[in-house]
Amino acid sequence: MKILAIIGTPTRQAGYTTQTVDALARSLRARGQVEIESIYLEDMPLARCQGFLTCVKHGEHKCPVGPQMAPILAAMRAADGVIFASPVHCFNVSTLMKNFIDLLVYQMHRPEFFGKKALVVTSAAGAGHKAVLKYLRKTVAIWGFEVVGQLGTHAGLFGAEKYQARLQQATDKVADRFLHALARTRLPEPGIAELINFRVWRSVVKRTAEASPYDWAHWQKAGWLEQDYYYPAKPGFLPSAAAGAVEKIIERTIRTAGVSPLT
Ligand SMILES: Cc1cc2nc3c(=O)[nH]c(=O)nc-3n(C[C@H](O)[C@H](O)[C@H](O)COP(=O)(O)O)c2cc1C
């Protein structure tokens, strides 16, 4: 199994985010035949996302940072599973991780990582783990990853023997879950949140066909405009009906400009 760790800490090997990923890697290696590669975003010459949505509208090949992103994307495509790791910086992911996510904004419109499994990892001095793990989970799930586990560590406690014992237990548990999921090839049945998300993007793509021709062409070529999910699925009646209802509400809201500015 090929596992890639994308690590968004500026402190690289010296930091607790890396120590957390390393602990996880030890548990993974102790349990199975795994090949683990790490990419430190700090080492990658990634310019900032310029914010014009050129990748969404006209294709990711038009992004000026595309060539710098290419090796990371190639490694993601080659991996069976990816670990996304970021320290907590001011109750959010690090700037490095956020820029990496921004540079992949088109993956929200045109996800490609179905069938791949992911873990999300963070480290903080004290607080903010939950917000960061939730954000990472949600983001990479939209890109198509099946998120099968998470791990958050407390930087100041790494020196304590008791904490190290607990960390070992936690990494063993997460590693078991990850390896079990990696052995599974069947795609997960989408839940209500995934179905709603698909419908929302489908509405967006249809509505913005003129402004975002590349996005629309991709959806048409993939057959997604006529489907109820990105891949063949058999969702139950209730989740499908709920997703359909939400789609109609959103379409009507957009058509009638039926929202007020937030105050
Ligand atoms: C800019 C910055 C912001 C931070 N914000 C938080 C925070 O919101 N909550 C927290 O508990 N720790 C915060 N920390 C501490 C880091 O999360 C902690 O030191 C973490 O282990 C850093 O990861 P690293 O060792 O991989 O660099 C912050 C650190 C930095 C440098």
The ligand as an SDF file (V2000), in Angstrom:
LIG
                    3D

 31 33  0  0  0  0  0  0  0  0999 V2000
    1.0950   31.2250   14.2530 C   0  0  0  0  0  0  0  0  0  0  0  0
    0.7670   30.2180   15.2960 C   0  0  0  0  0  0  0  0  0  0  0  0
   -0.5240   30.1270   15.7670 C   0  0  0  0  0  0  0  0  0  0  0  0
   -0.8560   29.1810   16.7360 C   0  0  0  0  0  0  0  0  0  0  0  0
   -2.1580   29.0820   17.1460 N   0  0  0  0  0  0  0  0  0  0  0  0
   -2.4970   28.1280   18.0380 C   0  0  0  0  0  0  0  0  0  0  0  0
   -3.8670   27.9570   18.4150 C   0  0  0  0  0  0  0  0  0  0  0  0
   -4.7670   28.6010   17.9290 O   0  0  0  0  0  0  0  0  0  0  0  0
   -4.1440   27.0100   19.3440 N   0  0  0  0  0  0  0  0  0  0  0  0
   -3.1690   26.2460   19.9060 C   0  0  0  0  0  0  0  0  0  0  0  0
   -3.4760   25.4340   20.7480 O   0  0  0  0  0  0  0  0  0  0  0  0
   -1.8760   26.3780   19.5340 N   0  0  0  0  0  0  0  0  0  0  0  0
   -1.5150   27.2830   18.6170 C   0  0  0  0  0  0  0  0  0  0  0  0
   -0.2160   27.4000   18.2160 N   0  0  0  0  0  0  0  0  0  0  0  0
    0.7710   26.4390   18.7150 C   0  0  0  0  0  0  0  0  0  0  0  0
    0.9370   25.2930   17.7160 C   0  0  0  0  0  0  0  0  0  0  0  0
   -0.2960   24.7250   17.3530 O   0  0  0  0  0  0  0  0  0  0  0  0
    1.7830   24.1860   18.2790 C   0  0  0  0  0  0  0  0  0  0  0  0
    3.0160   24.6980   18.6740 O   0  0  0  0  0  0  0  0  0  0  0  0
    1.9640   23.0850   17.2690 C   0  0  0  0  0  0  0  0  0  0  0  0
    2.5830   22.0070   17.8760 O   0  0  0  0  0  0  0  0  0  0  0  0
    2.7730   23.5610   16.1100 C   0  0  0  0  0  0  0  0  0  0  0  0
    3.0320   22.5040   15.2400 O   0  0  0  0  0  0  0  0  0  0  0  0
    4.5180   22.2040   14.7840 P   0  0  0  0  0  0  0  0  0  0  0  0
    5.2750   21.7900   16.0480 O   0  0  0  0  0  0  0  0  0  0  0  0
    4.3750   21.1040   13.8170 O   0  0  0  0  0  0  0  0  0  0  0  0
    5.0580   23.4490   14.1850 O   0  0  0  0  0  0  0  0  0  0  0  0
    0.1420   28.3290   17.2640 C   0  0  0  0  0  0  0  0  0  0  0  0
    1.4470   28.4260   16.7760 C   0  0  0  0  0  0  0  0  0  0  0  0
    1.7650   29.3480   15.8170 C   0  0  0  0  0  0  0  0  0  0  0  0
    3.1720   29.4190   15.2950 C   0  0  0  0  0  0  0  0  0  0  0  0
  1  2  1  0
  2  3  1  0
  2 30  2  0
  3  4  2  0
  4  5  1  0
  4 28  1  0
  5  6  2  0
  6  7  1  0
  6 13  1  0
  7  8  2  0
  7  9  1  0
  9 10  1  0
 10 11  2  0
 10 12  1  0
 12 13  2  0
 13 14  1  0
 14 15  1  0
 14 28  1  0
 15 16  1  0
 16 17  1  0
 16 18  1  0
 18 19  1  0
 18 20  1  0
 20 21  1  0
 20 22  1  0
 22 23  1  0
 23 24  1  0
 24 25  2  0
 24 26  1  0
 24 27  1  0
 28 29  2  0
 29 30  1  0
 30 31  1  0
M  END
$$$$
